[in-house]
Amino acid sequence: MMDLSKFPLDNQICTMEVAISKTIEELRLEWKNTDPVLMAKGLRMPQFEIVDIVPSDCQESFQIGTSKLIDDRCNIRNQRFKLQLQQIII
């Protein structure tokens, strides 16, 4: 959920989770290395600056067994106020 209480000077955390309906005995999800998320060249979002991307993982228990989830948290900073200020100055 987005927290807009500090808008337009806010930071947001966008989370992406990957989960498979298999137990850790059947399938183990793991990040390949310590820096597994790459940004595509030329990828831009003029209104946002990507501050960092943090990969992590966790386990959840269900009736069928324990499953492993992998996720990443993308911390983005809103640049809308900065862009508006630049337009006013220009």
N, C-alpha and C positions, 0 to 999 in steps of 0.2 A: 504494500500500500504506500502511496506517495504521501509524504509529509510536506504540505505547502505552507506551513506556518511562517517560514522565513522567505517566502517568495517575494521578489525575484532574486534574492541573494542566497539561494538555497543549494544544497547538495542532495543528490538522490542516490539510493542504492538500488540497482536493478539486479535481481537474482535469476539465474538460470539453473534449474535442477534437472539431472538426468537420472531416471530410476527405471529399473527393469523388474518385471514381476517374477523374478527368480530369487532363490535364496543364495547366500554366499557360498554354499556348498556346490550349487549348480553353476553360478556365474559370479565372477568377482570383477567389479568395476574399479579401475584405478587410473589416476592421472599418469601420463607417460613420463613426465619429468617435473621439475619444480616450477617451470615456467610454461605450462601447456597451452595457454590461450594466446593466440596471435591476432593482432589487428590487421585487416587487409590494407594493403598500400592504397593510399588515396581516400580511405574512408574518413569522412568528415561529417560532423554535425555542427553547423555554425552556431547554434544556440547552446551547445554543451561542450565542455572540455572533459575528456576522460582522464580522471585523476589516477586511478589504479584498478587493476583486476586481480582479485584474490581467489585462487582455487582452494576448495576444501572438500572434505568428504565426511560422511557420517553413516551410522547404521541404525536401522529401525527394526523393531521386533513385531512380527505379525503371527497369527495362528499357524501359518504354514512354515514359519521359520524366520530367520533374520535376513534382511536385505540390506545391501549397501547402496547408498546414493552418492553421486558426485555432484558438486555444484560450484558455481563461481559467482562472486559478487562484484559487480562493476560499479564503482563509485564515480558518478558524474557530477560536474559542477555547472550550474546554470550560468550562461554567459549573456542572457537576454538583456540584463540591465547594462552590462558593459557595451553591448552593441547599440543600445538605445542612446547611451551617453555619447558614444562616438558619433552617432548620427546628428545629435544635437550640436556638438562641437563643430562638426564639418558644416 
